[in-house]
Amino acid sequence: MKSAENLKLWETVLSKIVAKTWIDEDFCKRFINEPTVVLQEAGMALNDTAKVIVNQGQANTSVLTTAEGGMTVYQVNLPSKPESLTDEQISAWAKNTMDTGYFLKGCC
């Protein structure tokens, strides 16, 4: 798979996870406490040297860096829920029934 395709897949999966955190408090807590496990369960292939850090309340794009020793560090920003989106709209995106463009216009 091409690098651009991998990035698009990562962004799509991550946006659905973020959407679910906005409407499911237990899932949000789990994602904050076990981000690597949640990402792996969502189908993301993370190697054993990967570390995932969740930054709450941040709206910037997620960051991928490499630390000493070759460890890959993913900094995932978890923005606050946009006031312009309803729970129904967010749930539709998380379940893949909403047009991507519409969701992203009201997000972040």
Beta strands, then each sheet from edge to edge (+ up, - down):
strand 1: 50-56
strand 2: 63-66
strand 3: 72-78
sheet 1: 1+ 3+ 2-
end
